[in-house]
Every structure is written in C-alpha cells, then in structure tokens.
C-alpha cells in the first residue's frame, strides 16, 4: 500500500526547508570567499573562475543518481552558483541584442539568471564593450550546425586581443510568430539570415510566395512583426513572450538537431579545468602544401583537431586565416610543443584562448 499523500507532502516540505537552509549556508560561505579574495588580492581579485565552475558542474553530473537528468541537475546548480556569485561580484554580460535573441538565451544558460545583461547592436560592439571593461564578459555566436561559421565573429577575432574563456551550445528551436494574424494572411517574414536559412525547406513548403526580409537579429524581427499585422517573424519562444506575439507554428527548423555554438570572450586567460579546448588563428599563403604544413605539427604531436574554418585574411591577395579548435589546454606539453612547431611554418599563430569544454 502506498504512503498517504499527506505524509509525502510533509516530507517534501521538510526537504524544502533543508534545501533552503543549505543554499543559505552556501551563499554565506560565498560572501566569506569574496571577503577573503578582496583582502588577499585587492582590486585585482577574480570572482568568476570559468575553470572552477566547469569543474563543479562536471562533478555535479558525475554524482547524479537520478531521477533528474544530468543536465537538469546541472542547470539547478548553475542557478545556485549564479546567485551566490552575484553576492561576491555581479557580472555584466554583453551580447548581440536586442532582448530576446538566442545569444541572450545562451548568455543566461552559461552564466545563470543572476547576471546583468547588456544588449548591443552588433558583434563588434560586444567586443568593444568587453575590451573597454564596460562589460565583464561577452557572448558571441561562432557557428551553427546547419548554416556554418559566423563570419562577423571570425573577423573580430582577427583584430581583437580578447581571450576565449568558455563555450556554450544552444539547441535552436525556431518559431513562426505574428501579432493577431494567421498564417494565410502573412505578406512578409522578418528574420536573421541564419534563421531564414535554417527554415528554408519549411518556408518553401508552407509560405513559398511570401517575401523574406533579412534583419539584424531575430529579436529585431519580432519587434518589427509586433508593429505590423501583415508580417510575421522567425525567432525563439523568448522573443514571442517579450514582444507579445502569438506563436503560429513551432519548431519549423529543417534540421532536428539544429544547434548554435557561442563563445565567451573576456580580458583574462583561463587556467586548465581538466577538460578543455584551445582555439587558434593561423595564417597561410595560398601555396601548394600550405594546409598540410599547418596541420602536420598537430598530427605529429597527437593533437585532436575538432574544427577548422578558412577566411580571407584581408591583408593580401589570396592569403587566408584558419580558425582551428583542438582538444586540450595550451599549457599541456604536447599542445605547447605543437604550437611552437606550427609557429615555425605558419605565417602567424594566434592563440585565442584555452577554455573548458561546454558542460551544459
């Protein structure tokens, strides 16, 4: 015979009390950590440690015995850690705005909801605000699983001295939304170029003759659709809630595993976390064997490359810059050796940063 419902509710109430007490105790310790850091490090005290947070979240997932999933329990701890960090030092996170973009969603997924977010107009603005220390960190999109690399971000990395401090992957669900309208009354669709590409087949099937208009962001598209009943937007659910739009159709992306990867940028390098990646920019002339000579030091030292993208360097005719991700931290002996060998054959090797592999 099952236990009476009233008894189960009493148990939940008692557990809630214990959880609340432990969270308050953790927050009090976080305040003590802040005071200790201020006394020992002064104005240069570092409160947000990407490698430390990644390690904590990995251990949370390793300890998990259910019934909540590993990712769900890690998300709960992410929010506890975010709230405790805000007691030490509130972070301001710059991202590609306006409010309601997938980049904002990625920012909150990585840092939790206890940060201050700063929406900006362009990716270049995100880099500028972090460089000026107006923002603690920035979040920028780097690639989508169906549409490929975000060239504006690559171009900024070429000229910026900021470090990559982390990464976050966000499952992208696209929604068609409008203001007091129906699908058969839509005359134009606003969205970012990437999202229009991600939903191309659905649009060709259901709205083939409707004009598609590219705008700077999905949130901007939602804002414009909110002012025009003959228009619709493609954006995330957060944008529909923010701008008061009705969702006309959900999950219209063509690929079921559509995912965008974002990078966290900051002014300080990140120490090893135990499970890291390193991102590089490498230049090479358009000559026979140039790519082979660039990759050979990585292969010879047993370095696993997870990604490579090429981009015109804009510094000479037919010269290219390669954006490369490898497994491991730049401080590891094999990677350090490979980078030294690579610098002897490549025109330029720029380490953008070593950072924890995405945990959530």
C-alpha positions as CSV (number, residue, x, y, z in Angstrom):
1,X,0.0,0.0,0.0
2,X,1.4,3.4,-1.0
3,X,2.1,6.1,1.6
4,X,-0.6,8.6,2.3
5,X,-0.4,11.8,0.1
6,X,-0.4,14.0,3.2
7,X,2.8,12.2,4.5
8,X,4.5,12.6,1.2
9,X,3.7,16.4,1.2
10,X,5.1,16.7,4.7
11,X,8.3,15.0,3.5
12,X,8.6,17.5,0.6
13,X,8.0,20.4,3.0
14,X,10.8,19.2,5.3
15,X,13.2,18.6,2.4
16,X,12.4,22.1,1.0
17,X,13.3,23.5,4.4
18,X,16.6,21.6,4.5
19,X,17.5,22.6,0.9
20,X,16.8,26.3,1.7
21,X,19.0,26.2,4.8
22,X,21.8,24.6,2.8
23,X,21.5,27.2,0.0
24,X,21.6,30.0,2.5
25,X,24.7,28.4,4.1
26,X,26.4,28.1,0.7
27,X,25.6,31.8,0.0
28,X,27.1,32.8,3.3
29,X,30.3,30.9,2.5
30,X,30.4,32.7,-0.9
31,X,30.3,36.0,0.9
32,X,33.2,34.9,3.0
33,X,35.1,33.9,-0.2
34,X,34.6,37.4,-1.6
35,X,36.0,39.0,1.6
36,X,39.0,36.7,1.6
37,X,39.7,37.4,-2.1
38,X,39.4,41.2,-1.5
39,X,41.8,41.0,1.4
40,X,44.4,38.9,-0.4
41,X,44.1,40.2,-4.0
42,X,42.6,43.7,-3.6
43,X,41.3,45.4,-6.7
44,X,42.6,42.6,-8.9
45,X,40.5,39.9,-7.2
46,X,38.9,37.4,-9.6
47,X,35.5,36.2,-8.5
48,X,34.3,34.4,-11.6
49,X,36.5,31.4,-12.4
50,X,35.4,29.6,-15.6
51,X,37.6,26.6,-14.9
52,X,36.3,26.3,-11.3
53,X,32.7,26.5,-12.3
54,X,33.1,23.9,-15.1
55,X,34.8,21.5,-12.7
56,X,31.9,22.0,-10.1
57,X,29.3,21.3,-12.7
58,X,31.1,18.2,-14.0
59,X,31.2,16.8,-10.5
60,X,27.5,17.6,-10.0
61,X,26.7,15.5,-13.1
62,X,29.0,12.7,-12.0
63,X,27.4,12.5,-8.6
64,X,23.9,12.5,-10.0
65,X,21.9,9.3,-9.4
66,X,18.5,10.5,-10.8
67,X,15.6,10.7,-11.2
68,X,16.5,14.1,-12.6
69,X,18.7,14.0,-15.7
70,X,22.4,15.1,-15.5
71,X,21.7,18.3,-17.5
72,X,18.7,19.1,-15.4
73,X,20.5,18.8,-12.1
74,X,23.4,20.8,-13.5
75,X,21.1,23.6,-14.6
76,X,19.7,23.8,-11.0
77,X,23.3,24.1,-9.6
78,X,24.1,26.6,-12.3
79,X,21.4,28.9,-11.0
80,X,22.6,28.4,-7.3
81,X,26.1,29.2,-8.4
82,X,25.0,32.3,-10.3
83,X,23.1,33.7,-7.3
84,X,26.0,33.1,-5.0
85,X,28.5,34.7,-7.4
86,X,26.2,37.8,-7.6
87,X,26.8,38.2,-3.8
88,X,30.5,38.3,-4.5
89,X,30.5,40.4,-7.7
90,X,27.6,41.0,-10.0
91,X,28.7,40.3,-13.6
92,X,27.6,42.3,-16.6
93,X,27.4,40.2,-19.8
94,X,27.3,41.8,-23.2
95,X,25.5,40.1,-26.0
96,X,24.1,40.6,-29.5
97,X,20.7,42.2,-28.9
98,X,18.1,43.3,-28.7
99,X,16.4,41.4,-25.8
100,X,15.0,38.0,-26.9
101,X,17.8,36.8,-29.1
102,X,19.3,33.3,-29.0
103,X,22.5,34.9,-27.9
104,X,20.8,36.3,-24.7
105,X,19.4,32.8,-24.1
106,X,23.0,31.4,-24.5
107,X,24.3,34.0,-22.0
108,X,21.8,33.0,-19.4
109,X,22.4,29.3,-19.9
110,X,26.1,29.8,-19.4
111,X,26.1,32.4,-16.6
112,X,22.7,31.8,-15.0
113,X,20.0,34.4,-14.4
114,X,21.6,36.4,-11.6
115,X,23.8,38.4,-14.0
116,X,23.1,41.8,-15.6
117,X,22.8,41.5,-19.4
118,X,23.7,44.2,-21.8
119,X,22.1,44.0,-25.3
120,X,24.2,45.5,-28.1
121,X,23.6,46.3,-31.7
122,X,26.5,44.4,-33.4
123,X,29.0,41.7,-32.7
124,X,31.7,44.3,-33.0
125,X,30.0,46.3,-30.2
126,X,30.2,43.2,-27.9
127,X,34.0,43.0,-28.4
128,X,34.3,46.8,-27.9
129,X,32.4,46.8,-24.6
130,X,34.5,43.9,-23.1
131,X,37.7,45.5,-24.3
132,X,36.7,48.7,-22.6
133,X,35.7,46.7,-19.4
134,X,32.3,48.2,-19.6
135,X,31.1,44.6,-19.6
136,X,32.7,41.7,-17.6
137,X,32.4,39.2,-20.5
138,X,30.8,39.0,-23.9
139,X,28.9,36.2,-25.6
140,X,29.1,35.9,-29.4
141,X,27.9,33.2,-31.9
142,X,30.6,31.4,-33.7
143,X,28.9,28.6,-35.7
144,X,25.6,26.9,-36.5
145,X,25.3,23.2,-37.2
146,X,23.4,23.8,-40.4
147,X,24.5,27.2,-41.6
148,X,28.2,27.1,-40.7
149,X,30.5,29.7,-39.3
150,X,29.5,33.3,-38.3
151,X,31.9,35.4,-40.3
152,X,31.4,38.6,-38.4
153,X,32.7,36.9,-35.2
154,X,35.7,35.5,-37.0
155,X,36.6,38.9,-38.4
156,X,36.5,40.4,-34.9
157,X,38.8,37.8,-33.5
158,X,41.4,38.5,-36.2
159,X,41.9,42.1,-34.8
160,X,40.9,41.6,-31.1
161,X,43.2,40.8,-28.2
162,X,40.4,39.3,-26.1
163,X,40.6,35.7,-24.9
164,X,38.1,33.0,-25.4
165,X,37.1,32.0,-21.9
166,X,34.3,29.4,-22.5
167,X,31.8,28.0,-24.9
168,X,28.1,27.2,-24.7
169,X,25.9,25.2,-27.1
170,X,22.3,26.0,-27.5
171,X,19.7,23.8,-29.2
172,X,17.8,26.1,-31.6
173,X,14.0,25.9,-31.9
174,X,12.6,28.3,-34.5
175,X,9.1,29.6,-34.2
176,X,6.9,31.5,-36.7
177,X,5.1,34.3,-34.8
178,X,2.8,37.2,-35.5
179,X,0.5,39.8,-34.0
180,X,-3.2,39.0,-34.2
181,X,-2.8,37.2,-37.5
182,X,-2.9,33.8,-39.1
183,X,-0.5,32.0,-41.5
184,X,-2.7,32.6,-44.6
185,X,-2.7,36.4,-44.0
186,X,1.1,36.8,-43.8
187,X,2.6,39.0,-46.5
188,X,6.2,39.2,-45.4
189,X,8.5,37.4,-42.9
190,X,11.3,39.1,-41.0
191,X,14.3,37.2,-39.6
192,X,18.0,37.0,-39.4
193,X,19.8,35.5,-42.4
194,X,20.9,32.4,-40.4
195,X,17.4,31.6,-39.3
196,X,15.9,32.0,-42.8
197,X,18.5,29.5,-44.0
198,X,17.7,27.1,-41.1
199,X,14.0,27.2,-42.0
200,X,14.3,27.3,-45.8
201,X,12.6,24.0,-46.6
202,X,9.6,24.7,-44.2
203,X,9.2,28.2,-45.8
204,X,9.4,26.8,-49.3
205,X,6.7,24.3,-48.4
206,X,4.3,26.5,-46.5
207,X,5.0,30.1,-47.4
208,X,6.8,29.9,-50.8
209,X,5.4,33.1,-52.2
210,X,5.8,35.3,-49.1
211,X,8.6,37.9,-49.1
212,X,11.5,37.1,-46.8
213,X,13.3,40.1,-45.3
214,X,16.7,39.8,-43.6
215,X,17.2,41.9,-40.4
216,X,20.0,42.2,-37.9
217,X,18.6,39.7,-35.4
218,X,15.6,37.5,-34.6
219,X,14.6,39.7,-31.7
220,X,14.6,42.7,-34.1
221,X,12.4,40.7,-36.4
222,X,9.9,40.0,-33.6
223,X,9.9,43.7,-32.7
224,X,9.1,44.6,-36.3
225,X,6.4,42.0,-36.6
226,X,4.8,43.3,-33.4
227,X,4.1,46.6,-35.2
228,X,2.7,45.1,-38.4
229,X,-0.2,42.6,-38.5
230,X,0.6,41.6,-42.1
231,X,4.1,40.5,-41.1
232,X,5.5,37.5,-39.2
233,X,8.9,36.8,-37.7
234,X,11.0,33.7,-37.2
235,X,12.6,33.8,-33.7
236,X,12.8,31.9,-30.5
237,X,10.0,31.5,-27.9
238,X,11.6,34.0,-25.6
239,X,11.1,36.7,-28.3
240,X,7.4,35.9,-28.7
241,X,6.9,36.3,-24.9
242,X,8.9,39.5,-24.8
243,X,7.2,41.3,-27.7
244,X,3.7,39.9,-27.2
245,X,3.4,37.8,-30.3
246,X,1.3,34.7,-31.0
247,X,3.3,31.6,-32.0
248,X,1.7,30.4,-35.3
249,X,3.9,27.3,-35.7
250,X,6.7,25.8,-33.6
251,X,9.9,24.0,-34.4
252,X,10.0,25.0,-38.1
253,X,13.7,24.4,-38.4
254,X,14.7,22.0,-41.1
255,X,17.2,20.0,-39.0
256,X,16.0,18.4,-35.8
257,X,19.5,18.7,-34.2
258,X,19.9,22.4,-35.2
259,X,22.5,23.8,-32.7
260,X,24.4,27.0,-32.4
261,X,27.7,27.3,-30.6
262,X,28.6,30.5,-28.8
263,X,32.0,31.7,-27.3
264,X,32.5,33.6,-24.1
265,X,35.1,36.4,-24.5
266,X,37.0,38.2,-21.8
267,X,40.2,40.0,-20.9
268,X,41.9,37.3,-18.9
269,X,43.2,33.8,-19.9
270,X,41.6,30.8,-18.3
271,X,43.7,28.2,-16.4
272,X,43.2,24.4,-17.1
273,X,39.9,22.8,-16.0
274,X,40.8,19.2,-16.8
275,X,38.6,19.0,-20.0
276,X,39.5,21.9,-22.3
277,X,39.6,23.2,-25.8
278,X,42.0,25.7,-27.4
279,X,41.1,28.0,-30.3
280,X,43.7,29.3,-32.7
281,X,44.0,31.6,-35.7
282,X,46.6,30.6,-38.2
283,X,47.6,32.3,-41.4
284,X,48.9,30.6,-44.5
285,X,49.7,31.7,-48.1
286,X,47.7,30.1,-50.9
287,X,50.6,27.8,-52.0
288,X,50.8,24.0,-52.6
289,X,51.1,22.1,-49.3
290,X,50.4,25.2,-47.1
291,X,47.5,23.5,-45.3
292,X,49.4,20.2,-44.9
293,X,52.4,22.1,-43.3
294,X,49.9,23.8,-40.9
295,X,48.2,20.6,-39.8
296,X,51.3,18.3,-39.7
297,X,52.7,19.6,-36.3
298,X,49.3,18.9,-34.7
299,X,49.1,15.3,-36.1
300,X,52.8,14.6,-35.1
301,X,52.1,15.6,-31.5
302,X,48.9,13.6,-31.2
303,X,46.6,16.7,-31.0
304,X,43.0,16.1,-32.0
305,X,41.5,18.9,-34.1
306,X,37.8,19.3,-33.7
307,X,37.2,22.2,-36.2
308,X,38.8,24.2,-39.0
309,X,37.4,27.1,-41.0
310,X,39.1,29.3,-43.5
311,X,38.6,33.0,-44.1
312,X,40.3,35.6,-46.4
313,X,42.8,37.5,-44.2
314,X,42.1,40.9,-45.9
315,X,45.8,41.5,-45.6
316,X,46.9,40.5,-49.1
317,X,45.6,38.8,-52.3
318,X,44.7,35.1,-51.7
319,X,46.1,35.0,-48.2
320,X,43.9,33.1,-45.7
321,X,43.4,32.8,-42.0
322,X,42.3,29.5,-40.5
323,X,40.2,29.2,-37.3
324,X,41.1,26.0,-35.6
325,X,39.8,24.2,-32.5
326,X,41.9,21.5,-30.8
327,X,41.3,19.4,-27.7
328,X,43.3,20.3,-24.7
329,X,44.7,23.3,-22.9
330,X,47.6,25.4,-24.4
331,X,49.6,24.7,-21.2
332,X,49.7,21.0,-21.8
333,X,53.2,19.9,-23.0
334,X,52.0,18.3,-26.3
335,X,49.9,21.3,-27.3
336,X,52.7,23.7,-26.3
337,X,55.2,21.8,-28.4
338,X,52.8,21.6,-31.4
339,X,52.2,25.4,-31.2
340,X,55.9,26.1,-31.2
341,X,56.4,23.9,-34.3
342,X,53.4,25.4,-36.0
343,X,54.8,29.0,-35.5
344,X,57.9,28.0,-37.4
345,X,55.9,27.1,-40.6
346,X,52.8,29.3,-40.5
347,X,52.8,33.0,-41.2
348,X,51.2,33.7,-37.9
349,X,49.8,31.7,-35.0
350,X,47.5,33.5,-32.6
351,X,46.1,31.6,-29.6
352,X,42.6,33.0,-29.0
353,X,42.3,31.1,-25.7
354,X,42.1,27.8,-23.9
355,X,38.8,27.2,-22.1
356,X,36.6,24.5,-20.5
357,X,34.5,22.3,-22.9
358,X,30.8,23.1,-22.6
359,X,29.3,21.3,-19.6
360,X,25.6,22.2,-20.2
